[in-house]
């Protein structure tokens, strides 16, 4: 857990980076905002769609590159503008959530005990990640497109795609994802390209 220096940042609901200014990056990062950037509206005023924001007017003010070969992105700056949450800070967060009525005492205790339980399971019972002995994982091209319907494969089928580190070409699969076996979903977006800002 980490906390922000100074005032909290805000996540703008429904607004994600298009990647147009980052050489077509398709990561779809959430857009963060500071209090100084936002104006609180009265509840009676109509709310516009994020898609109609005048990006032409604000684009020149937004930093997108450090130099010609390196990109600048909010998501990669999070480590620099945050600090690890101390034990007292974690207790403070739990206490404030109970006092504000956001969650009950039992829910907070569950949030504290659950990660401790799974860490113990990972260390002493079974690894957190699904491990299989493949040296080279298979590559399957389905040519999925946005809004297509997909079904998550069975446990046995998924396990046959993983290597000794629980990965398929760098993407790790852990036991927590087992709940999605056999479920159906709509593809939100296709992801072919991610820009690593530290290297370009």
Residue pairs with C-beta under 8 A, 6 or more apart in sequence:
1 84
1 85
1 89
1 90
1 93
2 78
2 79
2 82
2 83
2 84
2 85
3 82
3 83
3 85
3 89
4 81
4 82
5 81
5 82
5 83
7 34
7 35
8 35
9 32
9 33
9 34
10 32
10 33
10 34
10 35
10 38
11 30
11 31
11 32
11 33
12 30
12 31
12 32
12 33
12 50
14 50
15 30
15 31
15 50
15 53
16 28
16 29
16 30
16 31
17 25
17 27
17 28
17 29
17 30
17 31
17 73
17 74
19 25
19 26
19 27
19 28
19 193
19 195
21 59
21 62
21 64
22 64
22 71
22 73
22 195
22 197
23 71
23 193
23 195
24 193
25 71
25 73
25 193
25 194
25 195
26 189
26 190
26 191
26 192
26 193
26 194
27 75
27 191
27 194
27 195
28 189
28 191
29 73
29 74
29 75
30 75
31 74
32 74
41 47
63 72
64 71
64 72
64 73
65 71
65 72
66 72
66 197
69 200
70 197
70 198
70 199
70 200
71 195
71 197
71 200
72 197
73 195
73 197
76 197
76 198
85 93
94 108
94 111
94 112
97 103
97 108
98 104
98 105
98 108
103 111
118 128
121 128
122 128
126 175
127 166
128 174
128 175
128 176
129 165
129 166
129 167
129 172
129 173
129 174
129 175
130 158
130 159
130 162
130 166
130 173
130 174
130 175
131 162
131 164
131 165
131 166
132 159
132 160
132 162
132 163
132 164
132 166
133 163
133 164
134 160
134 161
134 162
134 163
134 164
135 163
135 164
136 163
137 161
137 162
137 163
137 167
137 168
137 169
138 160
138 161
138 168
139 169
144 150
144 187
144 190
145 187
145 190
146 187
146 188
146 189
146 190
147 186
147 187
148 186
148 187
149 184
149 185
149 186
149 187
150 184
150 185
150 186
150 187
151 182
151 183
151 184
151 185
152 158
152 180
152 181
152 182
152 183
152 184
152 185
153 181
154 181
154 182
155 178
155 181
158 173
158 181
161 168
162 168
162 173
165 172
166 172
166 173
166 174
167 173
